[in-house]
Amino acid sequence: AQQLFVDSPSSCPGGEKESACKMRKMLQQKSNDIAAVIMEPIIQGAGGMKVHSPWYLREIRNLCYEFDVLFIADEIATGFG
């Protein structure tokens, strides 16, 4: 099994749109080989306490739906202490 990654969106203006475009490109090229997209939706604690906007979360979910790939929202870090 191979793991594929798209960089987290930067905090610069347009960072989320750029990241969503990269996700679209990857799904266009490899959706037949991708079982699921897994992301921490609210706070990406291990990545530096990044918070994704509602637009970005909807966009990634919609891309997964469009390319028939599971979207898994795994919010584990906020459950600790």
PyMOL commands that place a pseudoatom at each C-alpha (Angstrom):
pseudoatom trace, name=CA, resn=ALA, resi=1, chain=A, elem=C, hetatm=0, pos=[0.000, 0.000, 0.000]
pseudoatom trace, name=CA, resn=GLN, resi=2, chain=A, elem=C, hetatm=0, pos=[1.200, 3.475, -0.854]
pseudoatom trace, name=CA, resn=GLN, resi=3, chain=A, elem=C, hetatm=0, pos=[0.416, 6.652, 1.066]
pseudoatom trace, name=CA, resn=LEU, resi=4, chain=A, elem=C, hetatm=0, pos=[-0.095, 9.831, -0.919]
pseudoatom trace, name=CA, resn=PHE, resi=5, chain=A, elem=C, hetatm=0, pos=[-0.044, 13.320, 0.545]
pseudoatom trace, name=CA, resn=VAL, resi=6, chain=A, elem=C, hetatm=0, pos=[-1.214, 16.779, -0.450]
pseudoatom trace, name=CA, resn=ASP, resi=7, chain=A, elem=C, hetatm=0, pos=[0.410, 19.581, 1.527]
pseudoatom trace, name=CA, resn=SER, resi=8, chain=A, elem=C, hetatm=0, pos=[-1.722, 21.245, 4.177]
pseudoatom trace, name=CA, resn=PRO, resi=9, chain=A, elem=C, hetatm=0, pos=[-3.027, 24.621, 3.073]
pseudoatom trace, name=CA, resn=SER, resi=10, chain=A, elem=C, hetatm=0, pos=[-0.770, 27.535, 3.871]
pseudoatom trace, name=CA, resn=SER, resi=11, chain=A, elem=C, hetatm=0, pos=[-2.102, 30.428, 5.904]
pseudoatom trace, name=CA, resn=CYS, resi=12, chain=A, elem=C, hetatm=0, pos=[-1.364, 32.797, 3.018]
pseudoatom trace, name=CA, resn=PRO, resi=13, chain=A, elem=C, hetatm=0, pos=[-4.313, 34.192, 1.054]
pseudoatom trace, name=CA, resn=GLY, resi=14, chain=A, elem=C, hetatm=0, pos=[-5.396, 31.570, -1.453]
pseudoatom trace, name=CA, resn=GLY, resi=15, chain=A, elem=C, hetatm=0, pos=[-3.613, 28.750, 0.398]
pseudoatom trace, name=CA, resn=GLU, resi=16, chain=A, elem=C, hetatm=0, pos=[-6.739, 26.643, 0.821]
pseudoatom trace, name=CA, resn=LYS, resi=17, chain=A, elem=C, hetatm=0, pos=[-7.751, 27.072, -2.805]
pseudoatom trace, name=CA, resn=GLU, resi=18, chain=A, elem=C, hetatm=0, pos=[-4.270, 26.043, -3.948]
pseudoatom trace, name=CA, resn=SER, resi=19, chain=A, elem=C, hetatm=0, pos=[-4.359, 22.960, -1.728]
pseudoatom trace, name=CA, resn=ALA, resi=20, chain=A, elem=C, hetatm=0, pos=[-7.834, 22.012, -2.992]
pseudoatom trace, name=CA, resn=CYS, resi=21, chain=A, elem=C, hetatm=0, pos=[-6.572, 22.326, -6.582]
pseudoatom trace, name=CA, resn=LYS, resi=22, chain=A, elem=C, hetatm=0, pos=[-3.684, 19.978, -5.750]
pseudoatom trace, name=CA, resn=MET, resi=23, chain=A, elem=C, hetatm=0, pos=[-6.150, 17.517, -4.229]
pseudoatom trace, name=CA, resn=ARG, resi=24, chain=A, elem=C, hetatm=0, pos=[-8.314, 17.679, -7.363]
pseudoatom trace, name=CA, resn=LYS, resi=25, chain=A, elem=C, hetatm=0, pos=[-5.288, 16.990, -9.548]
pseudoatom trace, name=CA, resn=MET, resi=26, chain=A, elem=C, hetatm=0, pos=[-4.241, 14.006, -7.441]
pseudoatom trace, name=CA, resn=LEU, resi=27, chain=A, elem=C, hetatm=0, pos=[-7.755, 12.561, -7.460]
pseudoatom trace, name=CA, resn=GLN, resi=28, chain=A, elem=C, hetatm=0, pos=[-8.041, 13.053, -11.225]
pseudoatom trace, name=CA, resn=GLN, resi=29, chain=A, elem=C, hetatm=0, pos=[-4.816, 11.118, -11.725]
pseudoatom trace, name=CA, resn=LYS, resi=30, chain=A, elem=C, hetatm=0, pos=[-5.069, 8.441, -9.035]
pseudoatom trace, name=CA, resn=SER, resi=31, chain=A, elem=C, hetatm=0, pos=[-8.659, 8.101, -7.779]
pseudoatom trace, name=CA, resn=ASN, resi=32, chain=A, elem=C, hetatm=0, pos=[-8.789, 4.463, -8.906]
pseudoatom trace, name=CA, resn=ASP, resi=33, chain=A, elem=C, hetatm=0, pos=[-5.885, 3.734, -6.540]
pseudoatom trace, name=CA, resn=ILE, resi=34, chain=A, elem=C, hetatm=0, pos=[-7.097, 5.807, -3.560]
pseudoatom trace, name=CA, resn=ALA, resi=35, chain=A, elem=C, hetatm=0, pos=[-9.392, 4.208, -0.983]
pseudoatom trace, name=CA, resn=ALA, resi=36, chain=A, elem=C, hetatm=0, pos=[-9.921, 7.274, 1.215]
pseudoatom trace, name=CA, resn=VAL, resi=37, chain=A, elem=C, hetatm=0, pos=[-8.872, 10.784, 2.140]
pseudoatom trace, name=CA, resn=ILE, resi=38, chain=A, elem=C, hetatm=0, pos=[-8.209, 11.075, 5.872]
pseudoatom trace, name=CA, resn=MET, resi=39, chain=A, elem=C, hetatm=0, pos=[-7.853, 14.424, 7.577]
pseudoatom trace, name=CA, resn=GLU, resi=40, chain=A, elem=C, hetatm=0, pos=[-8.280, 16.063, 10.944]
pseudoatom trace, name=CA, resn=PRO, resi=41, chain=A, elem=C, hetatm=0, pos=[-11.092, 18.498, 10.190]
pseudoatom trace, name=CA, resn=ILE, resi=42, chain=A, elem=C, hetatm=0, pos=[-11.128, 20.885, 13.108]
pseudoatom trace, name=CA, resn=ILE, resi=43, chain=A, elem=C, hetatm=0, pos=[-7.639, 21.130, 14.586]
pseudoatom trace, name=CA, resn=GLN, resi=44, chain=A, elem=C, hetatm=0, pos=[-4.646, 19.498, 12.980]
pseudoatom trace, name=CA, resn=GLY, resi=45, chain=A, elem=C, hetatm=0, pos=[-2.691, 19.267, 16.226]
pseudoatom trace, name=CA, resn=ALA, resi=46, chain=A, elem=C, hetatm=0, pos=[0.300, 17.290, 14.998]
pseudoatom trace, name=CA, resn=GLY, resi=47, chain=A, elem=C, hetatm=0, pos=[0.749, 19.713, 12.120]
pseudoatom trace, name=CA, resn=GLY, resi=48, chain=A, elem=C, hetatm=0, pos=[0.968, 22.861, 14.229]
pseudoatom trace, name=CA, resn=MET, resi=49, chain=A, elem=C, hetatm=0, pos=[-2.590, 23.553, 15.462]
pseudoatom trace, name=CA, resn=LYS, resi=50, chain=A, elem=C, hetatm=0, pos=[-3.981, 24.335, 12.008]
pseudoatom trace, name=CA, resn=VAL, resi=51, chain=A, elem=C, hetatm=0, pos=[-7.693, 25.072, 11.681]
pseudoatom trace, name=CA, resn=HIS, resi=52, chain=A, elem=C, hetatm=0, pos=[-9.373, 24.466, 8.327]
pseudoatom trace, name=CA, resn=SER, resi=53, chain=A, elem=C, hetatm=0, pos=[-12.158, 26.750, 7.133]
pseudoatom trace, name=CA, resn=PRO, resi=54, chain=A, elem=C, hetatm=0, pos=[-15.652, 25.347, 6.533]
pseudoatom trace, name=CA, resn=TRP, resi=55, chain=A, elem=C, hetatm=0, pos=[-15.173, 26.094, 2.806]
pseudoatom trace, name=CA, resn=TYR, resi=56, chain=A, elem=C, hetatm=0, pos=[-12.036, 23.944, 2.617]
pseudoatom trace, name=CA, resn=LEU, resi=57, chain=A, elem=C, hetatm=0, pos=[-13.641, 21.018, 4.434]
pseudoatom trace, name=CA, resn=ARG, resi=58, chain=A, elem=C, hetatm=0, pos=[-16.682, 21.129, 2.126]
pseudoatom trace, name=CA, resn=GLU, resi=59, chain=A, elem=C, hetatm=0, pos=[-14.447, 21.377, -0.939]
pseudoatom trace, name=CA, resn=ILE, resi=60, chain=A, elem=C, hetatm=0, pos=[-12.384, 18.325, 0.021]
pseudoatom trace, name=CA, resn=ARG, resi=61, chain=A, elem=C, hetatm=0, pos=[-15.528, 16.365, 0.900]
pseudoatom trace, name=CA, resn=ASN, resi=62, chain=A, elem=C, hetatm=0, pos=[-17.111, 17.345, -2.432]
pseudoatom trace, name=CA, resn=LEU, resi=63, chain=A, elem=C, hetatm=0, pos=[-13.987, 16.289, -4.339]
pseudoatom trace, name=CA, resn=CYS, resi=64, chain=A, elem=C, hetatm=0, pos=[-14.080, 12.908, -2.607]
pseudoatom trace, name=CA, resn=TYR, resi=65, chain=A, elem=C, hetatm=0, pos=[-17.742, 12.528, -3.552]
pseudoatom trace, name=CA, resn=GLU, resi=66, chain=A, elem=C, hetatm=0, pos=[-17.017, 13.563, -7.154]
pseudoatom trace, name=CA, resn=PHE, resi=67, chain=A, elem=C, hetatm=0, pos=[-14.225, 11.004, -7.523]
pseudoatom trace, name=CA, resn=ASP, resi=68, chain=A, elem=C, hetatm=0, pos=[-15.961, 8.257, -5.469]
pseudoatom trace, name=CA, resn=VAL, resi=69, chain=A, elem=C, hetatm=0, pos=[-13.326, 8.240, -2.710]
pseudoatom trace, name=CA, resn=LEU, resi=70, chain=A, elem=C, hetatm=0, pos=[-14.203, 7.903, 0.976]
pseudoatom trace, name=CA, resn=PHE, resi=71, chain=A, elem=C, hetatm=0, pos=[-13.754, 11.015, 3.135]
pseudoatom trace, name=CA, resn=ILE, resi=72, chain=A, elem=C, hetatm=0, pos=[-12.724, 10.198, 6.701]
pseudoatom trace, name=CA, resn=ALA, resi=73, chain=A, elem=C, hetatm=0, pos=[-12.808, 12.995, 9.278]
pseudoatom trace, name=CA, resn=ASP, resi=74, chain=A, elem=C, hetatm=0, pos=[-10.558, 11.782, 12.104]
pseudoatom trace, name=CA, resn=GLU, resi=75, chain=A, elem=C, hetatm=0, pos=[-10.488, 14.248, 14.985]
pseudoatom trace, name=CA, resn=ILE, resi=76, chain=A, elem=C, hetatm=0, pos=[-8.406, 12.400, 17.546]
pseudoatom trace, name=CA, resn=ALA, resi=77, chain=A, elem=C, hetatm=0, pos=[-6.098, 15.075, 18.979]
pseudoatom trace, name=CA, resn=THR, resi=78, chain=A, elem=C, hetatm=0, pos=[-8.902, 17.241, 20.414]
pseudoatom trace, name=CA, resn=GLY, resi=79, chain=A, elem=C, hetatm=0, pos=[-10.126, 14.285, 22.474]
pseudoatom trace, name=CA, resn=PHE, resi=80, chain=A, elem=C, hetatm=0, pos=[-7.029, 14.261, 24.685]
pseudoatom trace, name=CA, resn=GLY, resi=81, chain=A, elem=C, hetatm=0, pos=[-7.043, 15.882, 28.133]
for i in range(1, 81): cmd.bond("trace and resi %d" % i, "trace and resi %d" % (i + 1))
show_as sticks, trace
zoom trace
